[in-house]
Amino acid sequence: MYEDKTLVCKECGNEFIFSAGEQEFFAEKGFVNEPQRCKPCRDARKNAGRVIYTGVCAACGGEAKVPFKPTEGRAVYCSECFAKMNES
């Protein structure tokens, strides 16, 4: 029913594929408009203005990058240690 479509990104002007699978997903979610930006431009727009802070991981001592300013006395975790904690 769906076929891949080639669209042009309104941000960068590059062509990108709106796959049949993505079209089906959009239809299931009730979205009626096609995407206007390619994935890299959507990601850049989503992350614009977002500040990433670094701290020391409380579990392994490595670098932890978090979207909030670490405060004294509160533990922060790197993504690997955080994922391990959520598995438990």
Protein Blocks (a to p, Z undefined) as FASTA:
>chain_A
ZZcdddddfklopacdddfklmmmmmmnopabdcfbdfklmmmmmmgoiacdddddfklo
pacddfbdcdehiacddfklmmmmmmZZ
